[in-house]
């Protein structure tokens, strides 16, 4: 039998720049374990932490009447731009190599007149959280830092891993056999993203629970911090959808005109 268990403790206060996030999370986790001893952290548990509280603690709060300039500042490459009744949506590649709406700049769950930028280095943030929480609890942990993103060809948003430490982020199944004995040739599972999305089911978007514990994935937790979530990013030659459809059409038309000249 395989069992996966998830829970998200209450009790993490509003995080502000300069807060000791390790101490805040540790206090909430200890209080939760005191109420339910089965929630005491154990070797192999994975802590999934929303990037919002990481950004707040690291001072990634920017004063802005709206987030458009912040989006521009965080943009490395525009993938697609679409006008709609509510304004303009920009799908861009940000400084972390992540392709997402608005460069990951967030105006929710932050004081009026401010926006949140993503952590400067989410993998480094995950490593720091892991080191501090392992020291606090004396157990081997994995840490995943998450953000919310849409997906091409799918309605709705889900959480994905933008930072990771001590967690295997990809499970390469190529070369293994399926149930009919045929070799797998393409399957590489993004297990860190799967942990992130599963944890969001208990954390919620507006419930004030920025951390979740995932138990049952100890096989993905190692002694070393590992390469982090950066290896999940697919850009450059491996990106088959480098531009949105309208942008690709415009570029093709431009190239054709240049060729005719």
C-alpha positions as CSV (number, residue, x, y, z in Angstrom):
1,X,0.0,0.0,0.0
2,X,1.1,3.5,-0.8
3,X,-0.2,6.4,1.3
4,X,0.2,10.1,0.9
5,X,-0.9,12.4,3.7
6,X,-1.1,16.2,3.7
7,X,-2.0,18.9,6.2
8,X,-1.6,22.6,6.6
9,X,-1.3,24.1,10.1
10,X,-2.9,27.4,11.1
11,X,-1.1,29.9,13.2
12,X,1.4,31.5,10.8
13,X,1.0,35.3,11.4
14,X,1.2,38.0,8.7
15,X,4.8,38.0,7.5
16,X,6.6,41.3,7.0
17,X,10.1,42.2,5.7
18,X,12.8,41.1,8.0
19,X,10.8,38.4,9.8
20,X,12.6,35.2,10.7
21,X,10.5,32.9,8.5
22,X,12.1,29.8,9.9
23,X,11.1,30.8,13.4
24,X,7.5,31.7,12.4
25,X,7.0,28.4,10.5
26,X,8.7,26.3,13.3
27,X,6.3,27.9,15.9
28,X,3.2,27.1,13.9
29,X,4.4,23.5,13.2
30,X,5.2,23.0,16.9
31,X,1.8,24.3,18.0
32,X,0.1,22.1,15.4
33,X,2.0,19.0,16.6
34,X,1.1,19.8,20.2
35,X,-2.6,19.7,19.2
36,X,-2.1,16.5,17.1
37,X,1.0,14.4,18.0
38,X,0.7,12.6,14.6
39,X,1.7,15.9,13.0
40,X,5.1,16.0,14.7
41,X,7.7,16.3,11.9
42,X,9.5,13.1,10.9
43,X,12.3,12.1,8.6
44,X,11.3,12.3,5.0
45,X,8.5,14.9,5.4
46,X,8.3,17.6,2.7
47,X,7.4,21.2,3.7
48,X,5.7,23.0,0.9
49,X,5.9,26.8,1.4
50,X,4.2,29.5,-0.7
51,X,6.6,32.0,-2.2
52,X,4.4,34.9,-1.0
53,X,5.7,34.5,2.6
54,X,9.2,34.0,1.4
55,X,9.1,37.1,-0.7
56,X,7.6,39.1,2.2
57,X,10.3,37.9,4.7
58,X,13.0,38.7,2.1
59,X,11.7,42.2,1.5
60,X,10.5,41.7,-2.0
61,X,7.6,44.1,-1.4
62,X,7.5,47.0,-3.9
63,X,5.4,50.2,-3.6
64,X,3.3,50.5,-6.8
65,X,0.0,52.1,-7.7
66,X,-0.3,49.2,-10.1
67,X,1.9,46.3,-11.1
68,X,2.6,47.2,-14.7
69,X,6.0,48.8,-14.2
70,X,7.0,46.0,-11.8
71,X,6.0,43.5,-14.5
72,X,8.1,45.3,-17.1
73,X,11.1,45.5,-14.7
74,X,10.9,41.7,-14.1
75,X,10.5,40.8,-17.8
76,X,13.3,39.2,-19.8
77,X,11.2,38.2,-22.8
78,X,7.6,38.7,-23.9
79,X,6.0,35.5,-25.0
80,X,2.4,36.7,-25.6
81,X,0.3,39.8,-25.0
82,X,-3.5,39.8,-25.1
83,X,-6.0,42.6,-24.7
84,X,-9.3,41.9,-23.0
85,X,-12.1,43.8,-21.3
86,X,-10.1,44.0,-18.0
87,X,-6.9,45.3,-19.6
88,X,-3.9,43.5,-21.0
89,X,-2.5,40.1,-20.0
90,X,1.3,39.7,-20.6
91,X,2.8,36.2,-20.6
92,X,6.5,36.7,-20.2
93,X,9.7,35.0,-19.2
94,X,11.0,36.5,-15.9
95,X,14.4,36.8,-14.4
96,X,14.2,33.3,-13.0
97,X,13.5,31.8,-16.5
98,X,9.9,31.1,-15.5
99,X,7.2,31.7,-18.2
100,X,4.1,33.0,-16.5
101,X,1.5,35.7,-16.5
102,X,2.7,39.1,-15.2
103,X,6.2,37.8,-14.6
104,X,5.0,36.3,-11.3
105,X,4.4,39.8,-9.9
106,X,1.5,39.6,-7.4
107,X,-0.9,42.2,-6.1
108,X,-2.9,39.8,-3.9
109,X,-2.3,39.1,-0.2
110,X,-0.2,42.2,0.1
111,X,-1.1,45.7,1.5
112,X,-2.8,48.2,-0.7
113,X,-0.3,50.1,-2.9
114,X,2.3,47.3,-2.9
115,X,3.1,44.3,-5.1
116,X,5.1,41.2,-4.4
117,X,8.0,40.1,-6.5
118,X,9.2,36.5,-6.5
119,X,12.2,35.7,-4.4
120,X,15.5,36.6,-6.0
121,X,16.7,33.0,-5.8
122,X,14.0,30.6,-4.7
123,X,16.3,27.6,-4.6
124,X,18.6,29.5,-2.2
125,X,15.5,30.4,-0.1
126,X,14.5,26.7,0.0
127,X,18.0,25.7,1.1
128,X,17.9,28.3,3.9
129,X,14.5,27.2,5.1
130,X,15.6,23.6,5.0
131,X,18.8,24.2,7.0
132,X,16.9,26.2,9.6
133,X,14.0,23.8,10.0
134,X,16.1,20.7,10.1
135,X,18.2,22.3,12.8
136,X,15.0,23.2,14.7
137,X,13.4,19.8,14.5
138,X,16.3,17.4,14.2
139,X,14.8,15.5,11.3
140,X,15.7,15.2,7.6
141,X,13.3,17.3,5.5
142,X,12.6,18.4,2.0
143,X,11.4,21.9,1.2
144,X,9.5,23.1,-1.9
145,X,8.8,26.8,-2.5
146,X,5.8,27.3,-4.8
147,X,4.0,29.8,-6.9
148,X,0.8,29.8,-8.9
149,X,0.7,29.7,-12.7
150,X,-1.6,29.0,-15.6
151,X,-0.9,26.2,-18.1
152,X,-1.1,26.2,-21.9
153,X,-4.3,24.6,-23.2
154,X,-5.8,24.1,-19.7
155,X,-8.3,26.3,-17.8
156,X,-7.5,27.4,-14.3
157,X,-4.2,27.7,-12.4
158,X,-2.2,25.4,-10.2
159,X,0.8,25.6,-8.0
160,X,4.3,24.6,-9.2
161,X,7.7,24.4,-7.7
162,X,10.0,27.4,-8.2
163,X,12.4,26.5,-5.5
164,X,13.5,23.2,-3.9
165,X,16.0,21.8,-1.5
166,X,16.5,18.2,-0.4
167,X,13.8,17.0,-2.8
168,X,14.2,15.1,-6.0
169,X,12.4,17.4,-8.5
170,X,12.4,15.1,-11.5
171,X,11.8,11.3,-11.6
172,X,13.3,9.9,-14.8
173,X,11.4,6.8,-15.7
174,X,13.1,6.3,-19.0
175,X,14.4,2.8,-19.5
176,X,12.0,1.2,-17.0
177,X,9.3,-1.1,-18.1
178,X,5.6,-0.4,-18.1
179,X,3.0,-3.0,-16.8
180,X,3.1,-4.8,-20.2
181,X,6.9,-5.0,-20.3
182,X,7.5,-2.3,-22.8
183,X,10.3,0.2,-22.1
184,X,9.4,3.7,-21.2
185,X,11.3,6.2,-23.5
186,X,9.8,9.6,-22.8
187,X,8.5,9.7,-19.2
188,X,10.2,12.1,-16.8
189,X,7.8,13.0,-14.0
190,X,7.9,16.5,-12.5
191,X,7.4,15.3,-9.0
192,X,8.2,18.6,-7.3
193,X,5.4,20.2,-9.2
194,X,3.1,17.3,-8.2
195,X,4.0,17.9,-4.6
196,X,3.3,21.6,-5.0
197,X,-0.1,21.2,-6.5
198,X,-1.1,18.5,-4.0
199,X,-0.1,20.7,-1.1
200,X,-2.2,23.6,-2.5
201,X,-5.3,21.5,-1.9
202,X,-4.8,21.9,1.8
203,X,-3.1,25.3,1.9
204,X,-5.7,27.2,-0.1
205,X,-5.3,30.6,-1.8
206,X,-6.7,32.9,0.9
207,X,-6.9,30.7,4.0
208,X,-3.8,32.1,5.8
209,X,-2.0,28.7,5.7
210,X,1.2,29.3,3.7
211,X,2.9,26.0,4.6
212,X,1.8,22.4,4.2
213,X,3.4,19.1,5.2
214,X,3.5,16.2,2.8
215,X,4.1,12.8,4.3
216,X,4.6,9.7,2.3
217,X,7.1,11.0,-0.3
218,X,10.3,10.2,1.8
219,X,11.7,8.4,-1.3
220,X,12.1,11.8,-2.9
221,X,14.0,13.3,0.1
222,X,17.7,13.1,0.1
223,X,20.6,14.1,2.3
224,X,21.9,16.8,-0.1
225,X,20.1,19.9,-1.1
226,X,20.2,18.8,-4.8
227,X,20.0,20.9,-7.9
228,X,16.8,22.7,-7.0
229,X,13.8,23.6,-9.0
230,X,15.8,25.5,-11.6
231,X,16.3,22.3,-13.6
232,X,12.5,22.2,-14.2
233,X,12.6,25.3,-16.4
234,X,12.4,24.6,-20.1
235,X,13.6,27.5,-22.2
236,X,16.0,28.1,-25.1
237,X,16.3,25.3,-27.7
238,X,14.0,22.9,-25.8
239,X,11.2,25.5,-25.8
240,X,8.8,24.5,-28.7
241,X,6.5,27.4,-27.9
242,X,8.9,30.3,-27.7
243,X,6.2,32.8,-28.8
244,X,2.5,33.1,-28.6
245,X,0.5,32.4,-31.8
246,X,0.0,36.1,-32.7
247,X,3.6,37.0,-31.9
248,X,4.9,34.1,-34.0
249,X,2.6,35.1,-36.9
250,X,3.9,38.7,-36.7
251,X,7.5,37.6,-36.6
252,X,6.9,35.3,-39.6
253,X,5.3,38.2,-41.6
254,X,8.2,40.4,-40.7
255,X,10.8,37.8,-41.7
256,X,8.9,37.3,-45.0
257,X,8.9,41.0,-45.8
258,X,12.6,41.2,-45.0
259,X,13.3,38.3,-47.4
260,X,11.4,39.9,-50.2
261,X,13.5,43.0,-50.0
